[in-house]
Amino acid sequence: MSEILFVTDFVCPYCIVAKEALLAAMEENGIHAKIRIQPLELTEEPNERVDTYHDEQRKSHYGILEAPAEELGLAVKFPPNVVPRPYTRLAFEGWYFAEDKGCGDRYADLVYRAYFIDEKDIGEISVLAELAETAGLDPQEFTQALTDGVYTAREKEAVRYSREVLKVEGVPTIYIDGKQAELSEYSKAEMARILREVAQ
């Protein structure tokens, strides 16, 4: 397989588990393919941000993720105590900056974990700049790029593409060589099965 398109938002708990499960399944099965992130903001500005931390109905739905997360060794909070849930436009703009510098995968991993494990507000430029520095990027250059909106148009077009062209209704949505994968468990075993089916 040549490419895996991963439609995601950094504040989606299903996304962090699915991505880690996918990576683990690929490694276990000796599969090498580029996972390309495709942004889809769950809450776009200026829509009102939601409080997922105190939403008991959401928490009950997230229960499906506990077993696969534990298997993957992810100490994820479902959901994290960050109220309200952050906007993610800046986090994605930061990802474009990191991607242009060859650090996109590392940066994305850090953003997911900062929110779901360390319970940091990834809507704040200062938090993102710290993550960028950890990823090996220049935090001043990173901050300036986000402040100047260097990647704003690119990010907004990507979100529009996800909604209007791909017509994605929920995240994660995964396309492997153009074919959409059907997800229900978000586990490593499920990802391995999907990968084998595509390979055949």
N, C-alpha and C positions, 0 to 999 in steps of 0.2 A: 504494500500500500504506500501511496506517496504522501498523502496529507490527511490530517484530522482537523476539521474545523470545529472549534469548541466555543459555542455561543454561551456567554457567561456574564454574571455580574459578581463583583468581588464580595458582595454582602449576601450572596445566596449560599446557604449551608449545604444544599445538595451539590453545588458546584465544587466546593473544596473537596468533598468526599469523592465525588465522581472523578475529578481530575487525578487525585492521588491513587484511586483504584485503577484508573486507566494506565497511569504511569507504571504502577506495580505489575499489572497484567502484561504490559508491553515488555518490561524487563524480564519477567519470568518466562515469557514465550519467545524471547530473542527477536522482538519486532522493533524495527527502527523506522520511525516516521515523525515528521514535524507536527507538533500540536500547535495550531495557529488560533490564537484567541480572537474572538469576534465579540466586541462589546455590545451589551444590551443593558442599559440602566433600568432597574426595576422602578425607580422613582426619579423622574427627570425634573430638574428645576423649571419653574418655581412650584411644582406640586408639593403638597404638604407631606413632610416626612412621617413615617409610621414608627410606632413603638412596638417592636417585635418582642422585647424583653418581658413585657407584662401581658402578652397575648397568649392565654392558655390554650386556645384552639390551635394556634401555630405550633406551640410546644408539643402538643399531642401528635401533630403531623410529623414533626421532626424525629419522633421516636424510631421511625424506620431507619434512620441514619446511625443510630447508636452502635449496633452490632458491626456494620462495615467499618465505621470509624475506629472502633476498638481493635478490630483485626489489623487495621493499617497503622495502629499506634498513634492515632491522632487524638490528642487531648482537647477536643473541640468543645466549646460552649454552645449549646443549642437552646436559645440564641445567646450571644454575648451581651453583657450589660453595658451597652452603648445606646443611650436614649437621647433623641430619636435616632433611628438607623440613618447612617450618613448617606449623603449624595455621593455618587462615585464618578462623576465626570472628571474631576481632577485626578483621581487615582488612575483612570484610563488614559488621560493625557500624559501622565507620568509614565505609564506603560509604553506609550508610543515613543517617548523620549528614550526610555531604556532600550526598547527594541532597536531604535536607530543606532544605539551605542553597542549593540550586541549582548545586552544583559536583560532582555525582555522576560525570559523564562525565570531567571533568578528573582527579578523584581516582583513578578506576578506571584510567585510562591511566597515571598515575604509579605506581600499585601494581604493575601488570604489569611496567613497565619497571624499577622498583627491584629487583624480584626477578630478572628474566631478563637484564637488561643490566648493572645495577650490582651484582648478587649480594648484595643486602641481605636480612636476615632480617625478612620482613614479618609475622612472628608477634609481633614486639616492639612494644609500644605507642609507645615512644620513636621508633622508625623511622617508624611510621605517622603520628605527630604531626608529624614533619618534612615528610612528604609532604602532610599536610593543610594545613600552613602554606604550602607551595609552591603548593597549589591555591587559596590565598586564604582559608583558614579560620583561625579562632582556635585555636592549638594547645593552649592551656590548657582552653578550653571542650571541645574535641575529646577531650582526655585524660580530663577529668572524666566525660564522657558514657560513654566506654568503661570507665573504672574503676567507675562506678556501674551498669554493665550496662543502660543506658537502652534499647538496641536488641537485647539478647540474645534476648528472647522472640520478637521480630519476625524476627530472623535464623534462629533455630531452626525457626520455623514455615515459613519459606521453604525451608529445606533439606528439611524433612519433605515439603512440597508437591512439591518436585522429585522426591524418591524415591518417594513413595507415591501421588501423584495423577498427575503426569506420567509416572512410572515411567521416569525417565531412568537409563540404565545407564552412560553415558559422556559426557564433555564434550570439546568443546562440542557441545551439541545446540541447533539453531536452528529456531525456528518463525517463519515469515513469514505474517502474517495467519492464524495458527492452523495452517498446514500445515508439517509437519516437512521440512526440507531434507536431502537426502542428500549427505554430504560424503565425499570421498575424497582430494582433492589439497590442500585448504586454500589454494588460490591465488586471486589476483585474478580470473583468467579464469573459474575455476569459480564464484566468487561472482557475477560478472557474468551468467553463463549462468543461474544459479538465479534471480537477480532478474528477468531478462527473461522466464523461464518463468512466474513468478508474475504479472508485470505483464500477460502475455497472457491 
